[in-house]
Amino acid sequence: MEIVEDRIVRDGNIWTSAGTSVGIGLALVFVEYMAYEKTAGKI
């Protein structure tokens, strides 16, 4: 196990945040990631 101080962490297909207050930020980062993946797949 590795302890990190980042507010949002992605490890493969696992996404975690540093508590409920960061949950909205995590959701926005996830949506941005998914949108990029879909766009990159079209190129």
Contacts in CASP RR format, 6 or more apart in sequence:
PFRMAT RR
TARGET T0000
AUTHOR 0000-0000-0000
METHOD contacts of the structure
MODEL  1
MEIVEDRIVRDGNIWTSAGTSVGIGLALVFVEYMAYEKTAGKI
6 18 0 8 1.000
7 17 0 8 1.000
7 18 0 8 1.000
7 22 0 8 1.000
8 15 0 8 1.000
8 16 0 8 1.000
8 17 0 8 1.000
8 18 0 8 1.000
8 22 0 8 1.000
8 25 0 8 1.000
8 26 0 8 1.000
8 29 0 8 1.000
9 15 0 8 1.000
9 16 0 8 1.000
9 17 0 8 1.000
10 33 0 8 1.000
15 26 0 8 1.000
15 30 0 8 1.000
16 26 0 8 1.000
17 23 0 8 1.000
17 25 0 8 1.000
17 26 0 8 1.000
END
